Amino acid sequence: MPKTTKAGTAKQSELPGTLKRSDAKAQRTFAKAHDAAAEEYGDAERAHRVAYSALKHTHEKVGDHWEPKDEKGPSDRKAEGGRGTRAETKGGVDANASKKHLYDVARRLDVRGRSSMTKDELVDAIQKENGRRTREAG
């Protein structure tokens, strides 16, 4: 099912919940990448993965929605390696961001114990909190 209208805007009824709570740019990025991949590959699951991969280059997941990143680029080793990599995804957390940025995101999400965490621990804690908030938002 196409995720964009003929005018190129995202169809709200076709977007995942986290994107419905995100800005229009995140919605367009996901929807256009999804539609292009669906046309190219003819596989809905692959189109969905491609769309999230494109989104993770421009946005990061913060809580239950996506926010623009300060710098474009892959968000984790999975996004860097592409389809053939065995690397683990970090669920939209910008694992390639600085420790300071990750600490600031953790502070916004009120992650407990953040001041003593390593960069990898901050990524995991943010990912866990994002999942919790997404489940609560429905």
N, CA, C and O atoms as a Tinker XYZ file with bonds, in Angstrom:
   552  protein
     1  N      0.851000   -1.180000    0.000000    73     2
     2  CA     0.000000    0.000000    0.000000    64     1     3
     3  C      0.891000    1.236000    0.000000    63     2     4     5
     4  O      1.781000    1.351000    0.843000    81     3
     5  N      0.668000    2.161000   -0.929000    73     3     6
     6  CA     1.479000    3.384000   -0.979000    64     5     7
     7  C      1.340000    4.200000    0.303000    63     6     8     9
     8  O      0.272000    4.263000    0.911000    81     7
     9  N      2.444000    4.817000    0.690000    73     7    10
    10  CA     2.471000    5.627000    1.904000    64     9    11
    11  C      2.364000    7.117000    1.597000    63    10    12    13
    12  O      2.248000    7.931000    2.512000    81    11
    13  N      2.403000    7.484000    0.294000    73    11    14
    14  CA     2.293000    8.889000   -0.081000    64    13    15
    15  C      1.065000    9.115000   -0.960000    63    14    16    17
    16  O      0.578000    8.214000   -1.642000    81    15
    17  N      0.588000   10.358000   -0.914000    73    15    18
    18  CA    -0.503000   10.766000   -1.787000    64    17    19
    19  C      0.069000   11.138000   -3.154000    63    18    20    21
    20  O      1.287000   11.171000   -3.329000    81    19
    21  N     -0.786000   11.412000   -4.103000    73    19    22
    22  CA    -0.316000   11.847000   -5.425000    64    21    23
    23  C      0.470000   13.148000   -5.335000    63    22    24    25
    24  O      1.339000   13.415000   -6.166000    81    23
    25  N      0.163000   13.956000   -4.327000    73    23    26
    26  CA     0.871000   15.231000   -4.129000    64    25    27
    27  C      2.227000   15.036000   -3.450000    63    26    28    29
    28  O      3.001000   15.985000   -3.328000    81    27
    29  N      2.517000   13.804000   -3.006000    73    27    30
    30  CA     3.809000   13.526000   -2.396000    64    29    31
    31  C      3.853000   13.663000   -0.886000    63    30    32    33
    32  O      4.919000   13.537000   -0.284000    81    31
    33  N      2.702000   13.922000   -0.262000    73    31    34
    34  CA     2.670000   13.997000    1.188000    64    33    35
    35  C      2.400000   12.615000    1.773000    63    34    36    37
    36  O      1.865000   11.735000    1.098000    81    35
    37  N      2.771000   12.440000    3.014000    73    35    38
    38  CA     2.589000   11.144000    3.672000    64    37    39
    39  C      1.117000   10.923000    4.013000    63    38    40    41
    40  O      0.433000   11.832000    4.482000    81    39
    41  N      0.642000    9.709000    3.771000    73    39    42
    42  CA    -0.717000    9.331000    4.173000    64    41    43
    43  C     -0.687000    8.981000    5.656000    63    42    44    45
    44  O     -0.057000    8.001000    6.054000    81    43
    45  N     -1.357000    9.768000    6.459000    73    43    46
    46  CA    -1.358000    9.551000    7.903000    64    45    47
    47  C     -1.848000    8.157000    8.283000    63    46    48    49
    48  O     -1.335000    7.547000    9.221000    81    47
    49  N     -2.833000    7.661000    7.556000    73    47    50
    50  CA    -3.408000    6.345000    7.877000    64    49    51
    51  C     -2.434000    5.203000    7.623000    63    50    52    53
    52  O     -2.645000    4.097000    8.121000    81    51
    53  N     -1.383000    5.442000    6.864000    73    51    54
    54  CA    -0.416000    4.398000    6.512000    64    53    55
    55  C      0.874000    4.460000    7.333000    63    54    56    57
    56  O      1.742000    3.600000    7.186000    81    55
    57  N      1.003000    5.459000    8.185000    73    55    58
    58  CA     2.245000    5.637000    8.935000    64    57    59
    59  C      2.229000    4.887000   10.262000    63    58    60    61
    60  O      1.185000    4.790000   10.907000    81    59
    61  N      3.380000    4.355000   10.674000    73    59    62
    62  CA     3.492000    3.796000   12.025000    64    61    63
    63  C      3.259000    4.903000   13.056000    63    62    64    65
    64  O      3.471000    6.080000   12.764000    81    63
    65  N      2.830000    4.529000   14.246000    73    63    66
    66  CA     2.497000    5.493000   15.292000    64    65    67
    67  C      3.611000    6.463000   15.625000    63    66    68    69
    68  O      3.358000    7.648000   15.844000    81    67
    69  N      4.859000    5.969000   15.668000    73    67    70
    70  CA     5.965000    6.861000   16.013000    64    69    71
    71  C      6.125000    7.967000   14.977000    63    70    72    73
    72  O      6.548000    9.075000   15.308000    81    71
    73  N      5.793000    7.671000   13.741000    73    71    74
    74  CA     5.904000    8.693000   12.694000    64    73    75
    75  C      4.711000    9.638000   12.705000    63    74    76    77
    76  O      4.855000   10.806000   12.344000    81    75
    77  N      3.548000    9.165000   13.107000    73    75    78
    78  CA     2.394000   10.053000   13.227000    64    77    79
    79  C      2.668000   11.143000   14.259000    63    78    80    81
    80  O      2.117000   12.240000   14.165000    81    79
    81  N      3.515000   10.848000   15.241000    73    79    82
    82  CA     3.858000   11.814000   16.289000    64    81    83
    83  C      5.120000   12.613000   15.952000    63    82    84    85
    84  O      5.652000   13.325000   16.803000    81    83
    85  N      5.595000   12.494000   14.719000    73    83    86
    86  CA     6.839000   13.146000   14.292000    64    85    87
    87  C      6.543000   14.259000   13.299000    63    86    88    89
    88  O      5.409000   14.417000   12.848000    81    87
    89  N      7.586000   15.039000   12.958000    73    87    90
    90  CA     7.392000   16.162000   12.046000    64    89    91
    91  C      7.134000   15.697000   10.610000    63    90    92    93
    92  O      7.340000   14.533000   10.266000    81    91
    93  N      6.682000   16.633000    9.793000    73    91    94
    94  CA     6.323000   16.318000    8.402000    64    93    95
    95  C      7.517000   15.810000    7.600000    63    94    96    97
    96  O      7.349000   14.955000    6.729000    81    95
    97  N      8.713000   16.314000    7.872000    73    95    98
    98  CA     9.906000   15.871000    7.150000    64    97    99
    99  C     10.179000   14.388000    7.419000    63    98   100   101
   100  O     10.492000   13.642000    6.491000    81    99
   101  N     10.064000   13.960000    8.662000    73    99   102
   102  CA    10.257000   12.549000    9.001000    64   101   103
   103  C      9.207000   11.697000    8.281000    63   102   104   105
   104  O      9.521000   10.633000    7.748000    81   103
   105  N      7.989000   12.162000    8.270000    73   103   106
   106  CA     6.911000   11.426000    7.612000    64   105   107
   107  C      7.156000   11.304000    6.108000    63   106   108   109
   108  O      6.986000   10.226000    5.538000    81   107
   109  N      7.554000   12.398000    5.467000    73   107   110
   110  CA     7.839000   12.361000    4.019000    64   109   111
   111  C      9.021000   11.463000    3.707000    63   110   112   113
   112  O      8.975000   10.683000    2.756000    81   111
   113  N     10.084000   11.565000    4.504000    73   111   114
   114  CA    11.277000   10.748000    4.287000    64   113   115
   115  C     10.915000    9.270000    4.311000    63   114   116   117
   116  O     11.285000    8.519000    3.408000    81   115
   117  N     10.193000    8.855000    5.342000    73   115   118
   118  CA     9.793000    7.456000    5.473000    64   117   119
   119  C      8.889000    7.045000    4.313000    63   118   120   121
   120  O      9.125000    6.025000    3.667000    81   119
   121  N      7.860000    7.841000    4.055000    73   119   122
   122  CA     6.856000    7.479000    3.048000    64   121   123
   123  C      7.449000    7.391000    1.644000    63   122   124   125
   124  O      7.176000    6.437000    0.915000    81   123
   125  N      8.250000    8.367000    1.265000    73   123   126
   126  CA     8.828000    8.351000   -0.085000    64   125   127
   127  C      9.828000    7.206000   -0.254000    63   126   128   129
   128  O      9.851000    6.553000   -1.297000    81   127
   129  N     10.647000    6.963000    0.759000    73   127   130
   130  CA    11.599000    5.850000    0.684000    64   129   131
   131  C     10.849000    4.526000    0.614000    63   130   132   133
   132  O     11.241000    3.630000   -0.134000    81   131
   133  N      9.784000    4.397000    1.380000    73   131   134
   134  CA     8.980000    3.168000    1.375000    64   133   135
   135  C      8.393000    2.921000   -0.013000    63   134   136   137
   136  O      8.506000    1.822000   -0.556000    81   135
   137  N      7.772000    3.944000   -0.577000    73   135   138
   138  CA     7.124000    3.774000   -1.879000    64   137   139
   139  C      8.132000    3.452000   -2.975000    63   138   140   141
   140  O      7.863000    2.611000   -3.833000    81   139
   141  N      9.282000    4.107000   -2.957000    73   139   142
   142  CA    10.315000    3.831000   -3.960000    64   141   143
   143  C     10.829000    2.397000   -3.827000    63   142   144   145
   144  O     11.020000    1.707000   -4.828000    81   143
   145  N     11.051000    1.956000   -2.598000    73   143   146
   146  CA    11.543000    0.588000   -2.377000    64   145   147
   147  C     10.486000   -0.449000   -2.725000    63   146   148   149
   148  O     10.812000   -1.499000   -3.278000    81   147
   149  N      9.230000   -0.172000   -2.412000    73   147   150
   150  CA     8.158000   -1.108000   -2.742000    64   149   151
   151  C      8.053000   -1.284000   -4.254000    63   150   152   153
   152  O      7.844000   -2.394000   -4.745000    81   151
   153  N      8.197000   -0.188000   -4.982000    73   151   154
   154  CA     8.153000   -0.256000   -6.439000    64   153   155
   155  C      9.370000   -1.005000   -6.989000    63   154   156   157
   156  O      9.250000   -1.803000   -7.919000    81   155
   157  N     10.534000   -0.740000   -6.408000    73   155   158
   158  CA    11.782000   -1.355000   -6.867000    64   157   159
   159  C     11.837000   -2.857000   -6.567000    63   158   160   161
   160  O     12.207000   -3.653000   -7.430000    81   159
   161  N     11.465000   -3.241000   -5.335000    73   159   162
   162  CA    11.659000   -4.615000   -4.898000    64   161   163
   163  C     10.389000   -5.452000   -4.883000    63   162   164   165
   164  O     10.464000   -6.680000   -4.911000    81   163
   165  N      9.216000   -4.811000   -4.838000    73   163   166
   166  CA     7.966000   -5.555000   -4.800000    64   165   167
   167  C      7.780000   -6.372000   -3.527000    63   166   168   169
   168  O      7.068000   -7.376000   -3.534000    81   167
   169  N      8.403000   -5.957000   -2.452000    73   167   170
   170  CA     8.367000   -6.695000   -1.191000    64   169   171
   171  C      8.089000   -5.706000   -0.061000    63   170   172   173
   172  O      8.907000   -4.830000    0.218000    81   171
   173  N      6.936000   -5.848000    0.586000    73   171   174
   174  CA     6.520000   -4.896000    1.621000    64   173   175
   175  C      7.486000   -4.871000    2.808000    63   174   176   177
   176  O      7.798000   -3.799000    3.326000    81   175
   177  N      7.957000   -6.032000    3.239000    73   175   178
   178  CA     8.865000   -6.077000    4.383000    64   177   179
   179  C     10.183000   -5.371000    4.070000    63   178   180   181
   180  O     10.701000   -4.615000    4.892000    81   179
   181  N     10.715000   -5.619000    2.892000    73   179   182
   182  CA    11.972000   -4.973000    2.507000    64   181   183
   183  C     11.774000   -3.469000    2.359000    63   182   184   185
   184  O     12.643000   -2.687000    2.746000    81   183
   185  N     10.636000   -3.060000    1.803000    73   183   186
   186  CA    10.340000   -1.636000    1.652000    64   185   187
   187  C     10.283000   -0.954000    3.023000    63   186   188   189
   188  O     10.752000    0.173000    3.184000    81   187
   189  N      9.714000   -1.638000    3.992000    73   187   190
   190  CA     9.623000   -1.104000    5.349000    64   189   191
   191  C     11.025000   -0.919000    5.937000    63   190   192   193
   192  O     11.304000    0.109000    6.555000    81   191
   193  N     11.905000   -1.902000    5.750000    73   191   194
   194  CA    13.280000   -1.804000    6.273000    64   193   195
   195  C     14.042000   -0.668000    5.593000    63   194   196   197
   196  O     14.766000    0.081000    6.250000    81   195
   197  N     13.879000   -0.542000    4.280000    73   195   198
   198  CA    14.551000    0.524000    3.535000    64   197   199
   199  C     14.067000    1.895000    4.020000    63   198   200   201
   200  O     14.863000    2.821000    4.174000    81   199
   201  N     12.772000    2.014000    4.256000    73   199   202
   202  CA    12.209000    3.293000    4.703000    64   201   203
   203  C     12.766000    3.692000    6.066000    63   202   204   205
   204  O     13.121000    4.851000    6.278000    81   203
   205  N     12.844000    2.734000    6.991000    73   203   206
   206  CA    13.419000    3.044000    8.301000    64   205   207
   207  C     14.901000    3.375000    8.184000    63   206   208   209
   208  O     15.399000    4.244000    8.900000    81   207
   209  N     15.600000    2.700000    7.301000    73   207   210
   210  CA    17.021000    2.984000    7.110000    64   209   211
   211  C     17.217000    4.416000    6.611000    63   210   212   213
   212  O     18.101000    5.125000    7.090000    81   211
   213  N     16.404000    4.836000    5.661000    73   211   214
   214  CA    16.483000    6.210000    5.151000    64   213   215
   215  C     16.159000    7.211000    6.258000    63   214   216   217
   216  O     16.827000    8.236000    6.390000    81   215
   217  N     15.140000    6.911000    7.043000    73   215   218
   218  CA    14.736000    7.792000    8.137000    64   217   219
   219  C     15.858000    7.947000    9.158000    63   218   220   221
   220  O     16.093000    9.046000    9.661000    81   219
   221  N     16.552000    6.854000    9.466000    73   219   222
   222  CA    17.612000    6.885000   10.477000    64   221   223
   223  C     18.833000    7.694000   10.037000    63   222   224   225
   224  O     19.688000    8.009000   10.865000    81   223
   225  N     18.928000    8.034000    8.756000    73   223   226
   226  CA    20.029000    8.880000    8.288000    64   225   227
   227  C     19.757000   10.364000    8.565000    63   226   228   229
   228  O     20.688000   11.168000    8.626000    81   227
   229  N     18.483000   10.721000    8.730000    73   227   230
   230  CA    18.133000   12.128000    8.932000    64   229   231
   231  C     17.489000   12.406000   10.285000    63   230   232   233
   232  O     17.439000   13.555000   10.724000    81   231
   233  N     16.998000   11.364000   10.946000    73   231   234
   234  CA    16.272000   11.528000   12.205000    64   233   235
   235  C     16.731000   10.491000   13.236000    63   234   236   237
   236  O     17.305000    9.460000   12.885000    81   235
   237  N     16.469000   10.782000   14.498000    73   235   238
   238  CA    16.737000    9.830000   15.562000    64   237   239
   239  C     15.476000    9.679000   16.396000    63   238   240   241
   240  O     14.680000   10.610000   16.518000    81   239
   241  N     15.306000    8.493000   16.967000    73   239   242
   242  CA    14.142000    8.248000   17.796000    64   241   243
   243  C     14.426000    8.776000   19.204000    63   242   244   245
   244  O     15.435000    8.441000   19.823000    81   243
   245  N     13.511000    9.604000   19.683000    73   243   246
   246  CA    13.604000   10.167000   21.033000    64   245   247
   247  C     12.242000    9.946000   21.681000    63   246   248   249
   248  O     11.255000   10.592000   21.331000    81   247
   249  N     12.215000    9.025000   22.625000    73   247   250
   250  CA    10.936000    8.694000   23.262000    64   249   251
   251  C     10.033000    7.981000   22.291000    63   250   252   253
   252  O     10.388000    6.921000   21.775000    81   251
   253  N      8.856000    8.550000   22.031000    73   251   254
   254  CA     7.870000    7.900000   21.177000    64   253   255
   255  C      7.733000    8.545000   19.798000    63   254   256   257
   256  O      6.722000    8.353000   19.123000    81   255
   257  N      8.757000    9.318000   19.372000    73   255   258
   258  CA     8.691000    9.979000   18.070000    64   257   259
   259  C     10.103000   10.155000   17.499000    63   258   260   261
   260  O     11.094000    9.824000   18.150000    81   259
   261  N     10.174000   10.679000   16.284000    73   259   262
   262  CA    11.451000   10.898000   15.591000    64   261   263
   263  C     11.737000   12.386000   15.514000    63   262   264   265
   264  O     10.843000   13.184000   15.230000    81   263
   265  N     13.000000   12.763000   15.770000    73   263   266
   266  CA    13.429000   14.161000   15.713000    64   265   267
   267  C     14.589000   14.291000   14.738000    63   266   268   269
   268  O     15.386000   13.363000   14.599000    81   267
   269  N     14.696000   15.444000   14.051000    73   267   270
   270  CA    15.815000   15.645000   13.120000    64   269   271
   271  C     17.163000   15.568000   13.837000    63   270   272   273
   272  O     17.311000   16.056000   14.957000    81   271
   273  N     18.139000   14.951000   13.179000    73   271   274
   274  CA    19.491000   14.883000   13.729000    64   273   275
   275  C     20.236000   16.165000   13.375000    63   274   276   277
   276  O     19.925000   16.820000   12.380000    81   275
   277  N     21.218000   16.514000   14.194000    73   275   278
   278  CA    22.045000   17.687000   13.917000    64   277   279
   279  C     22.889000   17.474000   12.661000    63   278   280   281
   280  O     23.101000   18.402000   11.881000    81   279
   281  N     23.365000   16.250000   12.477000    73   279   282
   282  CA    24.174000   15.911000   11.309000    64   281   283
   283  C     23.624000   14.647000   10.662000    63   282   284   285
   284  O     23.360000   13.654000   11.340000    81   283
   285  N     23.456000   14.695000    9.350000    73   283   286
   286  CA    22.943000   13.536000    8.629000    64   285   287
   287  C     23.999000   12.437000    8.568000    63   286   288   289
   288  O     25.201000   12.701000    8.576000    81   287
   289  N     23.520000   11.212000    8.508000    73   287   290
   290  CA    24.425000   10.075000    8.397000    64   289   291
   291  C     23.847000    8.866000    9.090000    63   290   292   293
   292  O     22.832000    8.966000    9.780000    81   291
   293  N     24.487000    7.717000    8.910000    73   291   294
   294  CA    23.976000    6.487000    9.517000    64   293   295
   295  C     23.959000    6.591000   11.043000    63   294   296   297
   296  O     24.831000    7.215000   11.647000    81   295
   297  N     22.949000    5.967000   11.651000    73   295   298
   298  CA    22.769000    6.088000   13.092000    64   297   299
   299  C     23.463000    4.996000   13.897000    63   298   300   301
   300  O     23.698000    5.162000   15.093000    81   299
   301  N     23.790000    3.886000   13.253000    73   299   302
   302  CA    24.426000    2.786000   13.979000    64   301   303
   303  C     25.165000    1.893000   12.981000    63   302   304   305
   304  O     25.151000    2.149000   11.777000    81   303
   305  N     25.804000    0.855000   13.488000    73   303   306
   306  CA    26.598000   -0.025000   12.620000    64   305   307
   307  C     25.743000   -0.731000   11.585000    63   306   308   309
   308  O     26.204000   -0.977000   10.470000    81   307
   309  N     24.514000   -1.061000   11.929000    73   307   310
   310  CA    23.608000   -1.711000   10.975000    64   309   311
   311  C     23.346000   -0.770000    9.796000    63   310   312   313
   312  O     23.392000   -1.190000    8.639000    81   311
   313  N     23.077000    0.483000   10.090000    73   311   314
   314  CA    22.805000    1.459000    9.032000    64   313   315
   315  C     24.052000    1.727000    8.192000    63   314   316   317
   316  O     23.946000    1.986000    6.993000    81   315
   317  N     25.216000    1.668000    8.803000    73   315   318
   318  CA    26.466000    1.868000    8.070000    64   317   319
   319  C     26.731000    0.712000    7.111000    63   318   320   321
   320  O     27.179000    0.919000    5.984000    81   319
   321  N     26.449000   -0.509000    7.570000    73   319   322
   322  CA    26.792000   -1.709000    6.815000    64   321   323
   323  C     25.800000   -2.121000    5.757000    63   322   324   325
   324  O     26.149000   -2.861000    4.838000    81   323
   325  N     24.577000   -1.661000    5.864000    73   323   326
   326  CA    23.573000   -2.005000    4.875000    64   325   327
   327  C     22.978000   -3.385000    5.074000    63   326   328   329
   328  O     23.086000   -3.986000    6.143000    81   327
   329  N     22.356000   -3.863000    4.029000    73   327   330
   330  CA    21.555000   -5.077000    4.080000    64   329   331
   331  C     22.339000   -6.315000    4.495000    63   330   332   333
   332  O     21.810000   -7.154000    5.224000    81   331
   333  N     23.575000   -6.450000    4.055000    73   331   334
   334  CA    24.327000   -7.665000    4.300000    64   333   335
   335  C     25.021000   -7.749000    5.651000    63   334   336   337
   336  O     25.593000   -8.787000    5.983000    81   335
   337  N     24.982000   -6.697000    6.424000    73   335   338
   338  CA    25.708000   -6.698000    7.698000    64   337   339
   339  C     24.970000   -7.496000    8.773000    63   338   340   341
   340  O     23.743000   -7.600000    8.773000    81   339
   341  N     25.752000   -8.047000    9.672000    73   339   342
   342  CA    25.171000   -8.769000   10.804000    64   341   343
   343  C     25.122000   -7.878000   12.048000    63   342   344   345
   344  O     24.743000   -8.332000   13.127000    81   343
   345  N     25.503000   -6.624000   11.893000    73   343   346
   346  CA    25.514000   -5.697000   13.032000    64   345   347
   347  C     24.101000   -5.511000   13.574000    63   346   348   349
   348  O     23.111000   -5.665000   12.859000    81   347
   349  N     24.044000   -5.180000   14.839000    73   347   350
   350  CA    22.768000   -4.996000   15.522000    64   349   351
   351  C     22.286000   -3.557000   15.366000    63   350   352   353
   352  O     23.074000   -2.617000   15.467000    81   351
   353  N     20.998000   -3.392000   15.120000    73   351   354
   354  CA    20.419000   -2.055000   15.063000    64   353   355
   355  C     20.179000   -1.544000   16.478000    63   354   356   357
   356  O     20.013000   -2.328000   17.413000    81   355
   357  N     20.164000   -0.251000   16.623000    73   355   358
   358  CA    19.911000    0.363000   17.926000    64   357   359
   359  C     18.538000    1.030000   17.961000    63   358   360   361
   360  O     18.285000    1.895000   18.800000    81   359
   361  N     17.655000    0.628000   17.052000    73   359   362
   362  CA    16.265000    1.052000   17.107000    64   361   363
   363  C     16.022000    2.531000   16.929000    63   362   364   365
   364  O     15.077000    3.075000   17.501000    81   363
   365  N     16.844000    3.186000   16.154000    73   363   366
   366  CA    16.657000    4.609000   15.899000    64   365   367
   367  C     17.468000    5.520000   16.790000    63   366   368   369
   368  O     17.501000    6.729000   16.563000    81   367
   369  N     18.128000    4.967000   17.806000    73   367   370
   370  CA    19.019000    5.780000   18.640000    64   369   371
   371  C     20.246000    6.113000   17.798000    63   370   372   373
   372  O     20.804000    5.235000   17.139000    81   371
   373  N     20.663000    7.363000   17.815000    73   371   374
   374  CA    21.835000    7.775000   17.035000    64   373   375
   375  C     23.101000    7.375000   17.788000    63   374   376   377
   376  O     23.738000    8.198000   18.445000    81   375
   377  N     23.450000    6.099000   17.678000    73   375   378
   378  CA    24.605000    5.551000   18.396000    64   377   379
   379  C     25.918000    6.166000   17.927000    63   378   380   381
   380  O     26.927000    6.056000   18.624000    81   379
   381  N     25.928000    6.806000   16.772000    73   379   382
   382  CA    27.137000    7.451000   16.258000    64   381   383
   383  C     27.285000    8.892000   16.754000    63   382   384   385
   384  O     28.275000    9.554000   16.445000    81   383
   385  N     26.320000    9.374000   17.511000    73   383   386
   386  CA    26.387000   10.726000   18.062000    64   385   387
   387  C     27.415000   10.773000   19.196000    63   386   388   389
   388  O     27.877000    9.737000   19.675000    81   387
   389  N     27.755000   11.964000   19.604000    73   387   390
   390  CA    28.716000   12.130000   20.703000    64   389   391
   391  C     28.104000   11.663000   22.019000    63   390   392   393
   392  O     26.884000   11.570000   22.155000    81   391
   393  N     28.969000   11.375000   22.978000    73   391   394
   394  CA    28.495000   10.982000   24.308000    64   393   395
   395  C     27.698000   12.123000   24.932000    63   394   396   397
   396  O     26.704000   11.885000   25.617000    81   395
   397  N     28.128000   13.351000   24.699000    73   395   398
   398  CA    27.412000   14.502000   25.244000    64   397   399
   399  C     25.984000   14.557000   24.699000    63   398   400   401
   400  O     25.035000   14.786000   25.449000    81   399
   401  N     25.841000   14.347000   23.394000    73   399   402
   402  CA    24.500000   14.358000   22.794000    64   401   403
   403  C     23.639000   13.252000   23.406000    63   402   404   405
   404  O     22.484000   13.482000   23.767000    81   403
   405  N     24.206000   12.063000   23.517000    73   403   406
   406  CA    23.460000   10.940000   24.087000    64   405   407
   407  C     23.077000   11.223000   25.541000    63   406   408   409
   408  O     21.973000   10.893000   25.975000    81   407
   409  N     23.996000   11.834000   26.285000    73   407   410
   410  CA    23.692000   12.208000   27.668000    64   409   411
   411  C     22.521000   13.201000   27.706000    63   410   412   413
   412  O     21.627000   13.078000   28.544000    81   411
   413  N     22.532000   14.179000   26.800000    73   411   414
   414  CA    21.456000   15.171000   26.755000    64   413   415
   415  C     20.110000   14.516000   26.428000    63   414   416   417
   416  O     19.085000   14.870000   27.012000    81   415
   417  N     20.117000   13.562000   25.493000    73   415   418
   418  CA    18.877000   12.830000   25.168000    64   417   419
   419  C     18.426000   12.042000   26.392000    63   418   420   421
   420  O     17.243000   12.057000   26.733000    81   419
   421  N     19.351000   11.357000   27.055000    73   419   422
   422  CA    19.020000   10.581000   28.253000    64   421   423
   423  C     18.451000   11.487000   29.353000    63   422   424   425
   424  O     17.534000   11.096000   30.077000    81   423
   425  N     18.998000   12.687000   29.468000    73   423   426
   426  CA    18.488000   13.639000   30.454000    64   425   427
   427  C     17.052000   14.028000   30.117000    63   426   428   429
   428  O     16.190000   14.058000   30.996000    81   427
   429  N     16.795000   14.326000   28.844000    73   427   430
   430  CA    15.437000   14.684000   28.408000    64   429   431
   431  C     14.448000   13.561000   28.688000    63   430   432   433
   432  O     13.284000   13.807000   29.006000    81   431
   433  N     14.929000   12.321000   28.566000    73   431   434
   434  CA    14.063000   11.161000   28.795000    64   433   435
   435  C     14.048000   10.733000   30.260000    63   434   436   437
   436  O     13.374000    9.767000   30.621000    81   435
   437  N     14.790000   11.452000   31.104000    73   435   438
   438  CA    14.890000   11.178000   32.534000    64   437   439
   439  C     15.383000    9.758000   32.820000    63   438   440   441
   440  O     14.844000    9.060000   33.680000    81   439
   441  N     16.420000    9.345000   32.079000    73   439   442
   442  CA    17.039000    8.040000   32.297000    64   441   443
   443  C     17.845000    8.107000   33.593000    63   442   444   445
   444  O     18.722000    8.958000   33.739000    81   443
   445  N     17.553000    7.230000   34.509000    73   443   446
   446  CA    18.230000    7.210000   35.806000    64   445   447
   447  C     19.636000    6.617000   35.673000    63   446   448   449
   448  O     19.843000    5.664000   34.922000    81   447
   449  N     20.599000    7.186000   36.406000    73   447   450
   450  CA    21.970000    6.687000   36.413000    64   449   451
   451  C     22.793000    7.121000   35.221000    63   450   452   453
   452  O     23.902000    6.624000   35.027000    81   451
   453  N     22.280000    8.029000   34.421000    73   451   454
   454  CA    22.943000    8.436000   33.177000    64   453   455
   455  C     24.321000    9.055000   33.389000    63   454   456   457
   456  O     25.196000    8.917000   32.534000    81   455
   457  N     24.524000    9.727000   34.500000    73   455   458
   458  CA    25.796000   10.423000   34.714000    64   457   459
   459  C     26.983000    9.478000   34.855000    63   458   460   461
   460  O     28.122000    9.884000   34.630000    81   459
   461  N     26.737000    8.237000   35.222000    73   459   462
   462  CA    27.837000    7.284000   35.369000    64   461   463
   463  C     27.911000    6.269000   34.229000    63   462   464   465
   464  O     28.698000    5.323000   34.292000    81   463
   465  N     27.105000    6.456000   33.196000    73   463   466
   466  CA    27.053000    5.493000   32.092000    64   465   467
   467  C     28.117000    5.769000   31.037000    63   466   468   469
   468  O     28.504000    6.914000   30.807000    81   467
   469  N     28.581000    4.693000   30.399000    73   467   470
   470  CA    29.455000    4.811000   29.235000    64   469   471
   471  C     28.580000    5.170000   28.031000    63   470   472   473
   472  O     27.352000    5.167000   28.121000    81   471
   473  N     29.216000    5.473000   26.926000    73   471   474
   474  CA    28.465000    5.799000   25.712000    64   473   475
   475  C     27.566000    4.633000   25.304000    63   474   476   477
   476  O     26.394000    4.838000   24.990000    81   475
   477  N     28.101000    3.417000   25.306000    73   475   478
   478  CA    27.294000    2.245000   24.924000    64   477   479
   479  C     26.131000    2.023000   25.886000    63   478   480   481
   480  O     25.038000    1.639000   25.468000    81   479
   481  N     26.366000    2.264000   27.164000    73   479   482
   482  CA    25.289000    2.116000   28.149000    64   481   483
   483  C     24.210000    3.180000   27.936000    63   482   484   485
   484  O     23.023000    2.897000   28.096000    81   483
   485  N     24.610000    4.390000   27.579000    73   483   486
   486  CA    23.623000    5.437000   27.275000    64   485   487
   487  C     22.759000    5.034000   26.077000    63   486   488   489
   488  O     21.539000    5.195000   26.105000    81   487
   489  N     23.398000    4.510000   25.023000    73   487   490
   490  CA    22.654000    4.069000   23.839000    64   489   491
   491  C     21.624000    3.015000   24.235000    63   490   492   493
   492  O     20.457000    3.113000   23.855000    81   491
   493  N     22.050000    2.010000   24.995000    73   491   494
   494  CA    21.141000    0.939000   25.404000    64   493   495
   495  C     20.016000    1.462000   26.298000    63   494   496   497
   496  O     18.868000    1.041000   26.155000    81   495
   497  N     20.334000    2.368000   27.212000    73   495   498
   498  CA    19.322000    2.924000   28.111000    64   497   499
   499  C     18.305000    3.770000   27.342000    63   498   500   501
   500  O     17.109000    3.714000   27.628000    81   499
   501  N     18.773000    4.545000   26.379000    73   499   502
   502  CA    17.866000    5.357000   25.555000    64   501   503
   503  C     16.979000    4.440000   24.725000    63   502   504   505
   504  O     15.774000    4.669000   24.617000    81   503
   505  N     17.568000    3.406000   24.140000    73   503   506
   506  CA    16.792000    2.459000   23.338000    64   505   507
   507  C     15.689000    1.816000   24.196000    63   506   508   509
   508  O     14.550000    1.685000   23.749000    81   507
   509  N     16.027000    1.426000   25.401000    73   507   510
   510  CA    15.058000    0.813000   26.308000    64   509   511
   511  C     13.934000    1.801000   26.658000    63   510   512   513
   512  O     12.756000    1.444000   26.641000    81   511
   513  N     14.315000    3.043000   26.976000    73   511   514
   514  CA    13.310000    4.059000   27.320000    64   513   515
   515  C     12.438000    4.415000   26.122000    63   514   516   517
   516  O     11.234000    4.618000   26.273000    81   515
   517  N     13.032000    4.493000   24.935000    73   515   518
   518  CA    12.252000    4.743000   23.723000    64   517   519
   519  C     11.189000    3.660000   23.549000    63   518   520   521
   520  O     10.028000    3.957000   23.265000    81   519
   521  N     11.598000    2.400000   23.722000    73   519   522
   522  CA    10.649000    1.303000   23.581000    64   521   523
   523  C      9.524000    1.389000   24.588000    63   522   524   525
   524  O      8.363000    1.155000   24.254000    81   523
   525  N      9.867000    1.726000   25.821000    73   523   526
   526  CA     8.836000    1.850000   26.855000    64   525   527
   527  C      7.834000    2.951000   26.515000    63   526   528   529
   528  O      6.623000    2.771000   26.646000    81   527
   529  N      8.357000    4.082000   26.080000    73   527   530
   530  CA     7.469000    5.209000   25.758000    64   529   531
   531  C      6.625000    4.927000   24.526000    63   530   532   533
   532  O      5.469000    5.346000   24.457000    81   531
   533  N      7.182000    4.230000   23.564000    73   531   534
   534  CA     6.418000    3.881000   22.364000    64   533   535
   535  C      5.275000    2.926000   22.727000    63   534   536   537
   536  O      4.152000    3.091000   22.250000    81   535
   537  N      5.560000    1.939000   23.562000    73   535   538
   538  CA     4.502000    1.011000   23.985000    64   537   539
   539  C      3.401000    1.754000   24.726000    63   538   540   541
   540  O      2.219000    1.489000   24.507000    81   539
   541  N      3.778000    2.686000   25.602000    73   539   542
   542  CA     2.774000    3.450000   26.357000    64   541   543
   543  C      1.925000    4.332000   25.451000    63   542   544   545
   544  O      0.734000    4.520000   25.701000    81   543
   545  N      2.540000    4.878000   24.390000    73   543   546
   546  CA     1.814000    5.765000   23.483000    64   545   547
   547  C      0.838000    4.992000   22.594000    63   546   548   549
   548  O     -0.123000    5.552000   22.065000    81   547
   549  N      1.106000    3.700000   22.445000    73   547   550
   550  CA     0.224000    2.839000   21.652000    64   549   551
   551  C      0.509000    2.942000   20.236000    63   550   552
   552  O     -0.143000    2.282000   19.426000    81   551
